[in-house]
């Protein structure tokens, strides 16, 4: 079993006592242009993230990116993990990359390992999602994690903070919907999320 860590001393500081009042904060992405970390469009989502974790004090931060590169729409998580590690060098532990994905086949083993090794950490979970037509292209922030492998009927949630990118519209055949998503489209969303996480973690 392989895993990635950037540093074992990274924590998120307690800067506020305000929590999210609802479980979901929505941010509609727009075309990403210059790659700047201070993109003003990211401010509401970053603020929502910190409100979601503000009560958690100084604890190690662990980012777990779910998905598989075998399906274009579901490759968002592994792409985010690889970008966080290789491009943006975020100050956090990162699991789930293009080389070593956390997916439906190995998820139980991975999550048991991660929870045991990082007991008491703040878990930020990243995953792709299907949704209504009007939500396609949006990034959703939840303060109760994500439901990895929900496409297979598994509904257990994971994470203190969940970041979901709605990559395609819901339909009768979710797998086909995910397989039909453009790889370029998913890569753009993955980059947006990676920059969001870098900005948030460096501001912690």
Secondary structure per residue as TSV (DSSP state, phi and psi in degrees):
chain	resnum	aa	ss	phi	psi
A	1	X	-	360.0	129.6
A	2	X	-	-112.0	148.8
A	3	X	-	-147.8	165.1
A	4	X	E	-114.3	134.7
A	5	X	E	-139.4	142.2
A	6	X	S	-89.5	-40.3
A	7	X	-	-164.9	149.8
A	8	X	S	-102.0	14.8
A	9	X	-	-119.8	15.2
A	10	X	-	-84.9	130.6
A	11	X	E	-133.4	160.8
A	12	X	E	-105.0	124.6
A	13	X	-	-80.8	149.2
A	14	X	-	-81.6	106.8
A	15	X	-	-111.9	-6.6
A	16	X	-	-156.9	161.1
A	17	X	-	-113.5	18.1
A	18	X	-	-94.9	131.3
A	19	X	-	-109.6	158.2
A	20	X	-	-64.2	136.2
A	21	X	S	-83.5	-21.6
A	22	X	S	-122.3	169.3
A	23	X	S	-86.2	-1.1
A	24	X	E	-142.1	136.0
A	25	X	E	-127.6	125.1
A	26	X	E	-107.6	138.2
A	27	X	E	-135.0	118.0
A	28	X	E	-85.9	121.5
A	29	X	-	-74.2	153.4
A	30	X	-	-126.7	166.9
A	31	X	-	-52.6	131.2
A	32	X	-	-89.9	128.8
A	33	X	-	-107.6	-68.5
A	34	X	S	-103.9	-4.0
A	35	X	-	75.2	11.1
A	36	X	-	-72.5	143.3
A	37	X	T	-77.1	-15.8
A	38	X	T	-101.9	27.5
A	39	X	-	-50.5	115.9
A	40	X	G	-61.8	-21.6
A	41	X	G	-66.1	-22.8
A	42	X	G	-81.5	-16.4
A	43	X	H	-55.3	-47.1
A	44	X	H	-61.3	-39.6
A	45	X	H	-71.3	-40.5
A	46	X	H	-63.1	-42.7
A	47	X	H	-60.3	-41.0
A	48	X	H	-63.2	-39.4
A	49	X	H	-62.0	-45.7
A	50	X	H	-69.3	-33.8
A	51	X	H	-64.0	-33.8
A	52	X	H	-69.9	-31.0
A	53	X	H	-112.0	4.6
A	54	X	G	-59.5	-31.6
A	55	X	G	-80.7	2.7
A	56	X	G	-94.2	-3.0
A	57	X	-	66.8	-159.1
A	58	X	S	-90.2	103.6
A	59	X	E	-137.2	152.0
A	60	X	E	-58.3	146.4
A	61	X	E	-105.3	128.6
A	62	X	E	-125.5	125.8
A	63	X	E	-105.0	123.6
A	64	X	E	-116.7	118.5
A	65	X	E	-107.1	115.8
A	66	X	B	-94.6	148.5
A	67	X	-	137.8	-178.8
A	68	X	-	-141.3	143.7
A	69	X	T	-75.3	-7.8
A	70	X	T	-72.5	-17.8
A	71	X	S	-126.5	122.5
A	72	X	G	-55.9	-47.7
A	73	X	G	-67.5	-28.5
A	74	X	G	-90.5	1.6
A	75	X	G	-84.2	-0.2
A	76	X	H	-58.0	-49.9
A	77	X	H	-57.3	-53.9
A	78	X	H	-59.6	-34.6
A	79	X	H	-65.7	-41.3
A	80	X	H	-61.1	-46.4
A	81	X	H	-58.2	-44.3
A	82	X	H	-66.1	-40.4
A	83	X	I	-64.9	-42.7
A	84	X	I	-60.5	-37.8
A	85	X	I	-80.2	-48.2
A	86	X	I	-95.2	-29.4
A	87	X	I	-103.5	-48.4
A	88	X	S	-102.7	-11.2
A	89	X	-	48.3	55.9
A	90	X	-	-68.7	150.0
A	91	X	S	-82.3	68.7
A	92	X	S	-163.0	160.4
A	93	X	E	-70.8	140.2
A	94	X	E	-129.7	126.9
A	95	X	E	-122.7	143.0
A	96	X	-	93.5	90.3
A	97	X	-	-127.8	177.5
A	98	X	S	-64.5	-30.5
A	99	X	S	-81.3	-36.7
A	100	X	S	-132.8	84.3
A	101	X	-	-82.5	155.2
A	102	X	B	-107.6	105.6
A	103	X	-	-133.9	-175.7
A	104	X	T	-58.5	-28.8
A	105	X	T	-77.3	-32.6
A	106	X	T	-120.1	8.8
A	107	X	H	-61.2	-44.8
A	108	X	H	-59.4	-43.3
A	109	X	H	-66.0	-44.9
A	110	X	H	-62.0	-48.5
A	111	X	H	-66.4	-36.7
A	112	X	H	-62.1	-42.3
A	113	X	H	-65.1	-47.9
A	114	X	H	-62.8	-43.6
A	115	X	H	-65.4	-35.8
A	116	X	H	-71.8	-41.6
A	117	X	H	-74.5	-33.4
A	118	X	T	-117.2	44.9
A	119	X	T	-58.4	130.0
A	120	X	T	86.8	2.3
A	121	X	-	-78.2	165.3
A	122	X	E	-88.0	121.0
A	123	X	E	-101.8	120.6
A	124	X	E	-105.7	119.0
A	125	X	E	-107.2	136.8
A	126	X	E	-122.9	133.8
A	127	X	E	-156.2	158.6
A	128	X	E	-85.9	158.7
A	129	X	E	-148.8	155.3
A	130	X	E	-100.1	153.5
A	131	X	E	-159.6	-172.6
A	132	X	-	-67.4	160.1
A	133	X	G	-56.3	-40.6
A	134	X	G	-71.4	-14.9
A	135	X	G	-97.8	-6.4
A	136	X	T	-61.3	130.0
A	137	X	T	94.5	-4.3
A	138	X	E	-90.3	153.3
A	139	X	E	-107.9	126.9
A	140	X	E	-112.3	134.4
A	141	X	E	-108.9	128.6
A	142	X	E	-122.4	145.9
A	143	X	T	-98.0	21.5
A	144	X	T	-134.2	25.8
A	145	X	-	78.5	-155.2
A	146	X	B	-131.4	170.1
A	147	X	-	-110.1	82.0
A	148	X	T	-63.2	145.7
A	149	X	T	65.3	21.6
A	150	X	G	-62.2	-26.1
A	151	X	G	-60.6	-23.9
A	152	X	G	-97.2	9.6
A	153	X	T	90.5	1.2
A	154	X	-	-85.2	121.2
A	155	X	-	-111.8	3.0
A	156	X	-	-63.5	134.6
A	157	X	-	-90.4	153.9
A	158	X	B	-139.8	136.7
A	159	X	-	109.9	151.4
A	160	X	S	-84.9	-33.6
A	161	X	E	-127.6	132.4
A	162	X	E	-115.0	133.8
A	163	X	E	-118.8	115.3
A	164	X	E	-116.0	132.8
A	165	X	E	-107.1	123.1
A	166	X	E	-82.6	104.7
A	167	X	E	-93.4	-18.4
A	168	X	E	-161.3	166.8
A	169	X	E	-80.7	143.8
A	170	X	-	-60.9	152.6
A	171	X	-	-164.2	-175.2
A	172	X	S	-68.6	-26.9
A	173	X	-	-123.9	85.7
A	174	X	H	-57.0	-38.2
A	175	X	H	-62.7	-44.2
A	176	X	H	-64.4	-36.0
A	177	X	H	-60.7	-44.0
A	178	X	H	-68.2	-36.8
A	179	X	H	-69.7	-24.6
A	180	X	T	-86.7	-5.1
A	181	X	S	-72.7	139.0
A	182	X	-	-65.1	133.8
A	183	X	H	-64.7	-35.5
A	184	X	H	-65.4	-41.8
A	185	X	H	-60.6	-46.1
A	186	X	H	-64.7	-40.4
A	187	X	H	-61.9	-38.8
A	188	X	H	-64.0	-43.5
A	189	X	H	-65.0	-40.6
A	190	X	H	-62.5	-39.8
A	191	X	H	-66.2	-39.8
A	192	X	H	-60.9	-45.4
A	193	X	H	-65.6	-39.6
A	194	X	H	-62.0	-41.8
A	195	X	H	-68.4	-38.8
A	196	X	H	-57.2	-49.0
A	197	X	H	-66.5	-40.7
A	198	X	H	-60.3	-46.4
A	199	X	H	-61.3	-44.3
A	200	X	H	-67.4	-45.0
A	201	X	H	-71.0	-34.1
A	202	X	H	-73.1	-20.4
A	203	X	H	-88.8	-8.7
A	204	X	-	-69.5	360.0
